[in-house]
Structures are given as structure tokens and as C-alpha cells.
Amino acid sequence: MENAPMPATAQKIQDRAALDASIRQHAPMVRRIAQRLISRLPANVELDDLIQAGMIGLTEALSRSENPEGPQFEAFATQRIRGAMLDELRAGDWISRDARRQHRAAGVVAHKLEQQLGRTPLSSEVAREMGIGLDDYQDIMAQARTSQFVSLDEISSFDDEGENSPLEKQFADPEADPLRHVSDYRKHAALVRAIDTLPERERQALSLYYEHDMSLKDIGAVLGVTDSRVCHLHAQAFQRLRVKLRDW
């Protein structure tokens, strides 16, 4: 005797139970993606917020897939989860496009003046070259320090297998990025001294990336090199810094 069709309510309960089981099964993937993203985000972004957004993306992926198993589903779910997280970040409006533009412009001007003067330019010199007042320039830099700008385009630039871009792989590896180990004044002072000893091009690449929030493409344009060359400069700089800071 064939089973009679389940009442609609019972069917919904069964479907929901199956969905909940799949969500629990794939929840660790959401956390992994969130942890990978948050390592490049300002301190005011909460991991739990990313995870919550990612769970929505996971639920959407499960509802759109007939077979929520295997590498094909994982690749699809990764895209949906990461997309939901990035949508949440954009909706939060924690990045000011105008502030980002001004900050990058300041970086380009500062680099140009450094080449002309043979030294690090004064804030007043950069402001004058930009055609703005010193107070306005200081506001731009203060906002940059507070926000710790990060490009969403760079954050989302995973390769086809869900891994980070070459530069992000360096950042994701605690052993590869000595900047992660700076936790007190003495270590910071040692790092500053170590950076000052780097070759000029490597020092410039670090400065443009960390201090002026420039993308690899923008750094390459300023230095007159390719994106891959910028990655190479970063890698060389990190290697030198690891050696210099190995006792820390």
C-alpha cells in the first residue's frame, strides 16, 4: 500500500528539518569565509554580522540546489555566502567613496613630492600641492587612520578555487606578514626601524598600500610596474622584515 500524501503542514515541517540539518552541516564553511574576510576589514566590523549575512547566503544556496553536497555545491555556496557578506558591508556604508578618493589622491601627491624633494614631504606641502588647507588634509588622513580603508574589490578577489589572491594569501598567513605581530610600542618601534632599512621601491609599495589604501593596480601605476611586480615587491619586503624581526 502506497503512503498517503503528507498533509501540507507535516511536509513543511519535514522540509524545514532537512534544511536545518543542511545549514548545520555547512555552517563551518560560513565561519571560514567570514574569518577570511574580516582579516582585511576595519576593527568596527563584527565577525558575527558577517556570519549572519553569510548564513542568509547559505540558506539561499541550499534553496536553489537540488543536491547540496560535493565540490560543485560548495563552489556555488561559497559565491552566494561571500556575495551576501559583501552586500551587507556595502549596505553598512562603512567606506566613504569620496574619502577613499581623497586619500588615494593624497598618496599620489605625497609620492610625487617625495621623488621631487628626496625626502618625506611635510603635511603642509602635500596639502598645498593638493590645493586644500592643512586642516582639510589632516581631516582626510585622520579619517583614513580611523576607518582603515579596505577595497571591497580586493576583498572579493578570490580565485576560481575559492582561495585568496596572491597578496591576500600573504596577509592570510600569520608567518608571512610580520605586521600582524606588532602589539606593543617596542615591537612597533622595531618594525619602523626595519621598514626604514628596506630598499626604496619596497618601502614605497608598503607605504602606498598600508598608509594610502591604494590598490595593487594603483600602486603599479604610481611605480610604473605591473600588478604582479607589486606583489613581488610586497613578498620581498615581508621576507626582509621576517629576517629583521625574527627575535621578536
LUMPA-64555 format. One record per residue (C-alpha): x, y, z negated; residue number from 1. Coordinates in steps of 0.5 Angstrom, whole numbers, always signed. Example, Ala and Ser with C-alpha at 12.3 -4.5 7.8 and 13.67 -1.06 7.14 Angstrom:
# LUMPA-64555
ATOM     xx     yy     zz  seq
ATOM    +25     -9    -16    1
ATOM    +27     -2    -14    2
END
This chain:
# LUMPA-64555
ATOM     xx     yy     zz  seq
ATOM     +0     +0     +0    1
ATOM     +3     +7     +2    2
ATOM     +4    +12     -3    3
ATOM     -2    +17     -3    4
ATOM     +1    +24     -2    5
ATOM     +3    +28     -8    6
ATOM     -1    +34    -10    7
ATOM     +2    +41     -8    8
ATOM     +4    +43    -15    9
ATOM     +8    +36    -16   10
ATOM    +11    +37     -9   11
ATOM    +13    +44    -11   12
ATOM    +16    +41    -18   13
ATOM    +20    +36    -14   14
ATOM    +23    +40     -9   15
ATOM    +25    +45    -15   16
ATOM    +28    +40    -19   17
ATOM    +32    +38    -13   18
ATOM    +34    +45    -11   19
ATOM    +36    +46    -18   20
ATOM    +41    +40    -18   21
ATOM    +44    +42    -12   22
ATOM    +45    +49    -15   23
ATOM    +48    +46    -21   24
ATOM    +53    +42    -16   25
ATOM    +55    +47    -12   26
ATOM    +56    +53    -18   27
ATOM    +63    +52    -19   28
ATOM    +64    +54    -12   29
ATOM    +61    +60    -13   30
ATOM    +65    +62    -19   31
ATOM    +71    +60    -15   32
ATOM    +69    +65    -10   33
ATOM    +68    +70    -15   34
ATOM    +74    +70    -18   35
ATOM    +78    +70    -12   36
ATOM    +74    +77    -10   37
ATOM    +75    +80    -17   38
ATOM    +82    +80    -17   39
ATOM    +82    +85    -12   40
ATOM    +77    +89    -15   41
ATOM    +77    +95    -20   42
ATOM    +76    +93    -27   43
ATOM    +69    +96    -28   44
ATOM    +66    +91    -23   45
ATOM    +64    +85    -27   46
ATOM    +65    +78    -26   47
ATOM    +58    +76    -28   48
ATOM    +55    +81    -23   49
ATOM    +59    +77    -17   50
ATOM    +57    +70    -19   51
ATOM    +49    +72    -20   52
ATOM    +50    +75    -13   53
ATOM    +53    +69    -11   54
ATOM    +48    +64    -14   55
ATOM    +43    +68     -9   56
ATOM    +47    +67     -3   57
ATOM    +48    +59     -5   58
ATOM    +40    +59     -6   59
ATOM    +39    +62     +1   60
ATOM    +44    +57     +4   61
ATOM    +41    +51     +1   62
ATOM    +34    +53     +3   63
ATOM    +37    +54    +10   64
ATOM    +41    +47    +10   65
ATOM    +38    +40    +11   66
ATOM    +44    +37     +9   67
ATOM    +47    +41     +3   68
ATOM    +53    +36     +3   69
ATOM    +60    +36     +6   70
ATOM    +65    +41     +9   71
ATOM    +60    +44    +14   72
ATOM    +55    +46     +9   73
ATOM    +61    +48     +4   74
ATOM    +63    +53    +10   75
ATOM    +56    +55    +11   76
ATOM    +55    +56     +4   77
ATOM    +62    +60     +3   78
ATOM    +60    +65     +8   79
ATOM    +53    +66     +5   80
ATOM    +56    +67     -2   81
ATOM    +61    +71     +0   82
ATOM    +56    +76     +4   83
ATOM    +52    +76     -2   84
ATOM    +57    +78     -6   85
ATOM    +60    +84     -1   86
ATOM    +52    +86     +0   87
ATOM    +52    +87     -8   88
ATOM    +58    +91     -8   89
ATOM    +56    +96     -2   90
ATOM    +49    +97     -6   91
ATOM    +53    +99    -12   92
ATOM    +57   +104     -8   93
ATOM    +63   +104    -12   94
ATOM    +67   +106     -7   95
ATOM    +66   +113     -4   96
ATOM    +68   +113     +3   97
ATOM    +70   +121     +3   98
ATOM    +74   +120     -3   99
ATOM    +78   +114     +1  100
ATOM    +79   +118     +7  101
ATOM    +82   +124     +3  102
ATOM    +86   +119     -1  103
ATOM    +89   +116     +5  104
ATOM    +90   +123     +9  105
ATOM    +94   +125     +2  106
ATOM    +98   +119     +3  107
ATOM   +100   +120    +10  108
ATOM   +102   +127     +9  109
ATOM   +106   +125     +3  110
ATOM   +110   +120     +7  111
ATOM   +111   +125    +13  112
ATOM   +113   +130     +8  113
ATOM   +118   +125     +4  114
ATOM   +121   +124    +11  115
ATOM   +122   +131    +12  116
ATOM   +125   +133     +5  117
ATOM   +129   +127     +4  118
ATOM   +125   +126     -3  119
ATOM   +118   +125     -6  120
ATOM   +114   +132     -5  121
ATOM   +111   +136    -10  122
ATOM   +104   +135    -11  123
ATOM   +103   +143     -9  124
ATOM   +107   +141     -3  125
ATOM   +102   +136     -1  126
ATOM    +96   +140     -3  127
ATOM    +99   +146     +1  128
ATOM   +100   +141     +7  129
ATOM    +93   +139     +7  130
ATOM    +90   +146     +7  131
ATOM    +87   +145     +0  132
ATOM    +88   +147     -7  133
ATOM    +92   +144    -12  134
ATOM    +86   +143    -17  135
ATOM    +83   +139    -11  136
ATOM    +89   +135     -9  137
ATOM    +89   +133    -17  138
ATOM    +82   +131    -17  139
ATOM    +83   +127    -11  140
ATOM    +89   +123    -14  141
ATOM    +85   +122    -21  142
ATOM    +79   +119    -17  143
ATOM    +84   +114    -14  144
ATOM    +87   +112    -20  145
ATOM    +80   +111    -24  146
ATOM    +77   +108    -18  147
ATOM    +83   +103    -16  148
ATOM    +80   +103     -9  149
ATOM    +80    +97     -5  150
ATOM    +78    +96     +2  151
ATOM    +71    +91     +3  152
ATOM    +74    +89    +10  153
ATOM    +80    +87     +7  154
ATOM    +77    +83     +1  155
ATOM    +72    +79     +6  156
ATOM    +78    +78    +11  157
ATOM    +78    +70    +10  158
ATOM    +81    +66    +15  159
ATOM    +77    +60    +18  160
ATOM    +78    +55    +12  161
ATOM    +76    +60     +7  162
ATOM    +83    +62     +5  163
ATOM    +85    +69     +4  164
ATOM    +89    +73     +9  165
ATOM    +97    +72     +8  166
ATOM    +97    +79     +4  167
ATOM    +92    +76     -1  168
ATOM    +95    +70     -1  169
ATOM   +101    +73     -4  170
ATOM    +96    +77     -9  171
ATOM    +92    +71    -11  172
ATOM    +99    +67    -13  173
ATOM   +101    +70    -20  174
ATOM   +108    +68    -19  175
ATOM   +108    +71    -12  176
ATOM   +106    +78    -15  177
ATOM   +110    +81    -20  178
ATOM   +106    +87    -21  179
ATOM   +101    +82    -25  180
ATOM   +106    +81    -30  181
ATOM   +106    +89    -32  182
ATOM   +103    +89    -39  183
ATOM   +107    +94    -43  184
ATOM   +111   +100    -43  185
ATOM   +118    +96    -43  186
ATOM   +115    +92    -37  187
ATOM   +112    +98    -33  188
ATOM   +119   +102    -34  189
ATOM   +123    +96    -32  190
ATOM   +118    +95    -26  191
ATOM   +119   +102    -24  192
ATOM   +127   +102    -24  193
ATOM   +126    +95    -20  194
ATOM   +122    +99    -15  195
ATOM   +127   +105    -14  196
ATOM   +132   +100    -12  197
ATOM   +128    +97     -6  198
ATOM   +130    +98     +1  199
ATOM   +126   +105     +3  200
ATOM   +122   +101     +8  201
ATOM   +119    +96     +3  202
ATOM   +119   +102     -2  203
ATOM   +114   +106     +3  204
ATOM   +110    +99     +4  205
ATOM   +109    +98     -3  206
ATOM   +107   +106     -4  207
ATOM   +102   +106     +1  208
ATOM    +99   +100     -1  209
ATOM    +98   +101     -8  210
ATOM    +98   +108     -9  211
ATOM    +95   +111     -3  212
ATOM    +90   +105     -2  213
ATOM    +92   +104     +6  214
ATOM    +90    +98    +10  215
ATOM    +95    +94    +13  216
ATOM    +93    +97    +20  217
ATOM    +94   +104    +17  218
ATOM   +101   +102    +14  219
ATOM   +103    +99    +20  220
ATOM   +101   +106    +24  221
ATOM   +105   +110    +19  222
ATOM   +111   +106    +19  223
ATOM   +111   +104    +26  224
ATOM   +111    +97    +26  225
ATOM   +105    +91    +26  226
ATOM   +101    +89    +21  227
ATOM   +105    +82    +21  228
ATOM   +111    +86    +20  229
ATOM   +108    +90    +14  230
ATOM   +106    +83    +11  231
ATOM   +113    +81    +12  232
ATOM   +116    +88     +8  233
ATOM   +111    +86     +2  234
ATOM   +114    +79     +2  235
ATOM   +121    +81     +2  236
ATOM   +119    +87     -4  237
ATOM   +116    +81     -8  238
ATOM   +122    +77     -7  239
ATOM   +127    +82     -9  240
ATOM   +122    +84    -15  241
ATOM   +121    +77    -18  242
ATOM   +129    +76    -18  243
ATOM   +130    +83    -22  244
ATOM   +124    +82    -27  245
ATOM   +126    +74    -28  246
ATOM   +128    +76    -35  247
ATOM   +121    +79    -37  248
END
